[in-house]
Amino acid sequence: MFSFRGRIGRLEYVGHRLVAAVIVLFGFMLGKVVSGDSFSEPTTGAVPTAIFAAGLVVGFAAVATACVRRCHDIGHGGPFALLLLVPLLNVPVDLYITFRRGQYGYNKWGYEGGGSPHANGMSPRDLYLAEFR
């Protein structure tokens, strides 16, 4: 989950984003429980703040790696994901990354879906011939 190498498809990308949201939410909830404050009050204290920060860092890392791997699937390099940090440009770029179909087969970041051409039992020669029939 925390690797910048390879490719992931649309469904796996959305799954990574959901898992990251759960991680951040868990960090928030755990920090609130540790602080002893009610959920309507602001949280104070070093330990709850550290728990919040840890949840945010882990969630951000999960989303960042998923965005880079999704950009690889589309055919863009990792720096393309930095456009998500630009205000007003981040929404269309995020929609593009989320809904754009990945490149078919092999690109310079690996095979579609992270597998290998032998995953389906076909040799590279058979795969080549199957694409041109």
Secondary structure, 3 states (H helix, E strand, C coil): CCCCCCCCCHHHHHHHHHHHHHHHHHHHHHHHHHHCCCCCCCCCCHHHHHHHHHHHHHHHHHHHHHHHHHHHHHCCCHHHHHHHHCCCCHHHHHHHHHHCCCCCCEECCEEHHHCCCCCCCCCHHHHHHHHCC
